[in-house]
Amino acid sequence: MKLIILDRDGVINHDSPDYIKSPDEWHPIEGSLEAIARFHQAGWKVVVASNQSGLARKLFDAPTLSKIHTKIRSSLVSLGGAIDAFFICPHGPDEGCDCRKPKPGLFHDIARRFDISLQDVPAVGDSLRDLQASHALGCQPWLVETGNGMKTRSQKGLPENVKFARNLTDVADQLLTPRP
């Protein structure tokens, strides 16, 4: 099985320092939905692993988060795309959970759910914590320049094996285009 793991805010959709608190505030990054559709059409499983501390901060509730994810899924239907699962951490940064990235709990959950090793599975993020969490389980971390990606690129502590891409479209081009 081919699997790709995506962060949500800053990779699929535009991020906001005020959080994405409603479906109306969710706006895809140009080309991201088409890239997800390409992965889906090529037979890949597409999953999202996302910190959603807005739940713990009471900025939105679980039904609202579900509506945001429904909007994402609905937006993909006309493009022939799908997201197979959303894995979220609902905790705040001070709660000490194991699922909040940079800890790898969400990635452990993905491995259990799909009953696979995540060794070399591409995991796309725009922050250092995304890369650290995926690297801990042997994923192939990808850093996109969207969202916080340009700022992250200059930070210390990037995994040695990180791959770089302009955006999710570039990731799809690199992973889905046959190499001679």
N, C-alpha and C positions, 0 to 999 in steps of 0.2 A: 504494500500500500504506500502510495505517495502522500505525504502530509506536509502542510505548511502551517506555521503558527504565526499569527499576526497580532501585534498590539492594535488597539482601536484608535484612541485619540492621538492625532499626529501622524498616523500611518494611513488609516482608512478615511478618517474625517479630520476636518480642521479642529484644532484644539482650542481651548479657551482657559485663561487663568481663572475665570469665574465658573468653570465646569460646564459640561453639556448637561443641562438640567431638564430638557424637554425635547420631544421629537422636533419641534420647530427650530431649536438651536443646533440640531445636527445637520451638517452640510458636508458632503463628501469632497475629498481632495480630487481635483481633476484627474481622471483616468484610473482612480483606485478601484471603482466598482467594475470597470471593464477588465482590469487585471485579475480581480477575484474571479470573474466569469471565465476568463481564459484558463485559470488553474482548474476550476470546476469542470470545464468542458474537456480538459486534458486528463481527467480522471483523478485529480488530486482531491484529498479531503482538505478543507479549509476550516481552521478553528481560530478563534480569537481568545487571547489571554490578556485580561485588562484589569488594572487596579481601578476600583470605582469607590473611592473613599467618600464621594459625595453622598453615598448611602449612610455611612456612619456620621457624617456631618449634618444629616437631615436636610440636605439641599434638594433631594428628590427621594422618592420611595421606590420599592421594588416594582410595583405595577408601572410606574413611569419608565423605569429602566427597561422593562419588558417592552413597552411601547416604542422606545428608541430602537431596540433591537428588531422589533417587528418592522419598523420603517426601513432599517438597513436591509433586512431580508426581502421586503417588498420591492425596494429599489433594484435589487439584483435580479428579480424574476424576469423582467422584460429583457434583460441582457443575457439570459441563460446561465445565470450564476447562482451560487448558494453558499451559505456558511453552514457548516455541519454542526458546529457547537460553539457556544460562548462559555468561557470559563472566567469568572470574575472573582476578585477579592473585594468584599464589601466593607472591609475594616479600615479604620483610620490608621495613620502612620504610627501612633503610639500604643496600639493595642497588642503588639508583640505576636501577631499571628504568623503562621508559616506560609501563608499564601500570598502575602503582599510582596510584589517584586521590589527589591532584588532577591528575596528568598525564592526558592524554586518550587514552592508548594503547588502552584497552578500547573506547572509542567509535570510534576508527579501525577496530578489528577488526570492530565491529558494522556500520559503514558498508560495509566491504569484503564481509563475509559476505552482507549483504542487497543489495549493489550499489545503494545509495541515498545521497543526501545526507541528513545529519541536521538540516538547517536546519529549525527550528521543531518538531522531534520532541519530544514531552514526555518529560522525564527526571526521575524522582522520587527524591529522597533526603532524608536526615535530617541530613546533615552538610555543612559548608562545602566539604569536598573533593569531595563528590558534585556540588554545584552548580557548582564551578569547572571540573571535568572536562567536564561536559556543556556548559557555556556556551562552552568553548573551541572546540567544533565547531558552534556555532550552534543547539544544542538549546534548547528552552524549559524552563528549570529550574523544578522544583516542589519546595517545601520542605514536608514534612509535620511535624506537631507530635508525632508518635510518635517513639520512640527518643530520639535526641539533638536532635530538631527544635526543641523549645522553647528549649534552650540556644543552638542555632545561630542562631535568629531574632534574638538580641540581639548577635551578633558583627558586627564590621566586615568589610567586604569581600564582602558578598552581591552577586551580580550585580544590576544595576539592573532587569532584566526578570523577576526571580524572581516566581513565583506561589505563593500560600500555600494550604494545605489542612489540615484537622484530621487527616486520615488518608487512606489509600488509597481508602476508600469515598467520601470527599468529592472526591477527584481524579476518580474515575469519574463521580460525579454531575455535576461541572462539565464534563467532556469529552464525556460520552455523552448528556446531557440536551439535547434541542433547545432553542435559544434563540429566543424570538419575534422 
